[in-house]
Amino acid sequence: MAFSATSKKSGRTFYLHSKEVTLRGGRKQRIYYFAGEVKEGAIDSLPPGYAVGENSKTGLPILKKA
């Protein structure tokens, strides 16, 4: 089951995903993002050293380095 976070503002549930992207210089980097439904790339737990926060304006969950 994918890691989920529920927005305090809207009450919606968002699921954590990750994927590896290639930057312009050719360097690869792993990104983490929340989506409203479980898709390819969903992960089961928070990455080490991260905590879940919430954007106060939009109510969307975000990852912060702990």
Secondary structure, DSSP 8 states (H G I E B T S, - for coil): ---EEE-TTT--EEEEEEEEEE-TTS-EEEEEEEESS--TTB-SS--TTEEEEE-TTT--EEEEE-
